[in-house]
Amino acid sequence: MLRPFAFHYFLLALLCMWVLCKAQSEPGTSAIQLRLAGDKRKHYEGRVEVFYNGEWGTVCDDDFSIYAAQVVCRELGFVDAESWLPSAKYGQGEGRIWLDNVHCTGGEKSLAQCDSNGFGVSDCKHSEDVGVVCNQKRIPGFKFIRNQVPGQEKLGFNVQVEDVRIRATYSHRKRIPITEGFLEVKDGGKWRQICSEEWTEMNTRVICGMYGFPGEKRFNARPYKLLAKRRKKNYWGFSVNCTGNEANLSDCKLGNDIDQKGNNTCGKGMPVVISCVPGRAFAPSVSVGFRKAYRVEQPLVRLRGGAMIGEGRVEVLKNGEWGTVCDDNWDLKAATVVCRELGFGSAKEALTGARLGQGIGPVHMNEVQCSGFEKSLTECHFNRESLGCSHEEDAAVRCNIPAMGFQNRLRLSGGRNPYEGRVQVLAERNGSLVWGTVCSDSWGTMEAMVVCRQLGLGFASHAFQETWYWEGDSSSDAVVMSGVRCSGTELTLDQCLHHGKHIDCPKGGGRFAAGVSCTQTAPDLVLNAQVVEQTTYLEDRPMYALQCAHEENCLSSSAYTADSTSYRRLLRFSSQIHNNGQSDFRPRAAHHSWVWHECHRHYHSMEVFTHYDLMSLNGTKVAEGHKASFCLEDSHCDEGIQKRYECANFGAQGITVGCWDTYRHDIDCQWIDITDVKPGDYIFRVVINPNYEVAESDFTNNVMTCSSRYDGQRIWTYNCRIALLNTQLVMNGQVYRCS
């Protein structure tokens, strides 16, 4: 017979054995490790791979759900899942298919705890490998390194840490951007250094890319060694193994364990120091603080249509003509080559499906394959044939950029939401920094575009010269910036031309302070140059048939003194204007403020929608015309897109994304009056939205030019093309060169 205390021990032993057996029988006790692999376009997405029993394998998409995706992402240290993708969307994996018919509730701590057929029990093929897209935010304090089998097998595991930072020394902390300092990783809620014993230049290259820098450089190690000796060190337990073409540290592999020996840890090395080279646009300058917007001499690659700094549709220059890149096989390696080439860091995202708008012209590159080390995208292998590729498949990128603190020097005040308000800038007055307003004289769309981009709020929707309806902080009403004129390429408002410390603002601040509203998407108007070239002709029309056009100033100045029986020679043509952007093109003016023209009996929603110019070969204007937007509507649309705008019955005006508005050659004012023009060779130019009344994602494609020859009786128009400007912006009829 058992004594009472012995009986209690017996029960306790039975309980422990039951718990142990229960734990071993549950799937959650299986030691697994996860990673995201395959053809990724973001570092927080990919094919789900499971490390079990010393071998990597995949997961079948049968019965997979968003709940299973949530378990996967949280096990990897992300806060949540955004979606999951079946049918090997990230490419087919190799080896075993470890899990099939996975059923999760979403509350499991590991994918191994979800119900399934059991490890290795599957009737799937790798064409059914499942992938996930995680939310890129990390779980605070999450401990990533666990459930790992000791030994060389760890070399297949990806680095998973909560955060990474470059910790500058005290003397470098005021420098912007921070390009040099000790590297630290956050794991388990604590910042830790990495031992330099097995650190390589390829590892540094990846870290620099993550922080928005295109390259790395050597540094003076002596002061860092002296500093490291005086500091308490807390080393991370692993080394890192990057190949150098990764876009993020999470794509690198774990290296060997670091023996923790207290003060003797990393005895042959020191904490890793990172030193990066900033791109030219972000390089500090002693004289002006930051370099102004710039262009590389003879660029071969550029970005267009992006709302933020360092993002846009990828365009390539070939044989003097800009064209796009097809998104077939477009991945992070190719996107990172583009980003580094343009002076940014590695790519955050490789975008497909014309996500940042459709381009124009030819598709120059298809099926691009890069190693990640090319100096230019043009050095990558690609298929020169673009059969089957359309601009609906234009590739784009989002790049990592340095932390410049641009948004800390500017704010919007008094708006109904974070995307609108009175513009306030941080300026130095009497030795201290104060917030103040911007004078609204000459304030327009280009200035508003710079503000929205600097704040990371996208494109400008409207620019306001009166903001009495936005009551902000009255203590910040004083004007601290005036005379602002931007070309649109500047990174910050203070890079634009302005009066400096000598403020000149007769209206004052307060209700007349400059304001903006911002939006994440914008339209992009492009003229069909081929239609213009094919429809150009001359017509001699009597003055008595041009009275309405005369009232709308569509004739040259000599028409004011012309006899009613005389004729005017008109260069007529059709214009077909496409909206290739991401949002509809709408007139800025509301219905009630449209101008009624009795003669033509229609409303003008934009008084000047297009400029038509005939210029000499040296750029001198010899004849001009203009077209008011008496009817902005969807004449035709791409297949599958519904028309939204029709002018009949005083309807809403605009051009829908994927639609175009056609102004036929036989309507009034669709011409240039060349009655007084002498025979010769000329340049025919059309500018859409010339006064920038409506914000667009790309103004540089709003200009079309043709070569023209006039012999006094006939005119030949040829070589019409969109003047895709690199170094010039046409503003209010004049050309401004970007610095």
DALINJO-V573874 format. One record per backbone hydrogen bond with DSSP energy under -0.5 kcal/mol. NH is the residue of the N-H (numbers start at 1). CO is the residue of the C=O. If there is no record, write none. Layout:
NH;CO
NH;CO
This chain:
7;3
8;4
9;5
10;6
11;7
12;8
13;9
14;10
15;11
16;12
17;13
18;14
19;15
20;16
21;17
22;18
23;19
24;20
25;21
26;22
29;26
30;27
32;30
33;51
35;49
37;35
37;47
39;90
40;38
43;348
45;42
46;132
47;37
48;130
49;35
50;57
51;33
52;50
52;55
55;52
57;50
58;96
59;48
60;99
61;128
64;61
69;65
70;66
71;67
72;68
73;69
74;70
75;71
76;72
77;74
78;73
79;137
82;133
83;133
85;131
88;129
89;86
91;88
96;56
98;58
98;96
99;58
102;62
103;115
113;110
114;111
115;103
117;100
120;98
121;98
121;118
122;120
128;125
129;126
130;59
131;85
132;46
133;83
134;44
135;80
139;77
140;138
142;139
144;142
146;144
154;151
155;152
156;153
157;154
159;252
162;186
163;186
165;184
167;165
167;182
168;166
172;169
173;169
173;170
175;172
179;177
181;274
182;167
183;272
184;165
185;192
186;163
187;185
187;190
188;142
190;187
192;185
193;234
194;183
196;270
199;196
204;200
205;201
206;202
207;203
208;204
209;205
210;206
211;207
212;209
213;208
214;277
215;277
217;275
221;219
224;220
225;221
226;222
227;223
228;224
229;225
230;226
231;227
236;193
239;256
241;253
251;248
252;249
253;241
254;157
255;239
258;237
259;257
261;259
264;261
265;262
267;264
269;266
272;194
274;181
276;179
277;215
278;276
279;343
282;279
283;279
283;280
285;289
289;285
290;288
291;283
299;296
302;315
304;313
311;308
312;397
313;304
314;395
315;302
316;323
317;300
318;316
318;321
321;318
323;316
324;362
325;314
326;365
327;393
330;327
332;40
335;331
336;332
337;333
338;334
339;335
340;336
341;337
342;338
343;340
344;339
345;400
346;209
348;398
349;398
350;41
351;349
351;396
354;394
355;352
357;354
358;580
364;324
364;362
365;324
366;383
368;328
369;381
379;376
380;377
381;369
383;366
384;382
389;386
393;390
394;391
395;325
396;351
397;312
398;349
399;310
400;346
402;212
404;402
408;405
409;406
410;407
411;424
413;422
415;420
420;417
421;516
422;413
423;514
424;411
425;436
426;409
427;425
427;434
429;427
429;432
432;429
434;427
436;425
437;478
438;423
439;481
440;512
443;440
448;444
449;445
450;446
451;447
452;448
453;449
454;450
455;451
456;453
457;452
458;452
459;519
461;517
462;517
464;515
467;511
468;511
470;467
471;469
472;470
474;472
476;473
477;474
480;437
481;437
485;497
495;492
496;493
497;485
499;482
502;499
503;501
508;505
510;477
512;509
513;510
514;438
515;464
516;421
517;462
518;419
519;459
523;695
526;578
527;701
528;576
529;527
532;528
533;529
534;530
535;531
535;532
536;532
537;572
539;570
541;539
541;568
543;566
544;564
545;542
546;543
550;546
551;547
552;548
553;550
554;549
559;556
560;557
561;558
562;559
566;563
568;541
570;539
570;568
571;672
572;537
572;570
573;670
575;663
577;575
577;661
578;526
578;576
579;659
580;524
580;578
582;522
583;522
585;655
586;584
589;605
593;590
594;591
595;604
597;602
598;596
601;597
602;597
604;595
605;603
605;629
609;627
610;627
611;687
612;625
613;685
614;623
615;683
616;620
619;616
622;614
623;614
625;612
627;610
629;606
630;628
633;631
634;645
635;633
635;660
636;660
638;658
641;638
646;652
650;647
651;647
651;648
654;632
655;585
658;579
659;656
660;636
661;577
663;575
663;661
664;662
667;664
670;667
671;669
672;571
673;624
674;569
674;672
677;674
680;710
682;708
683;615
684;682
684;706
685;613
685;683
686;704
687;611
688;702
689;609
692;689
695;461
697;523
702;699
704;686
705;721
706;684
707;718
708;682
709;716
710;680
711;714
716;709
718;707
721;705
723;703
724;722
725;700
725;723
729;736
731;729
731;734
732;690
734;731
736;729
736;734
738;727
738;736
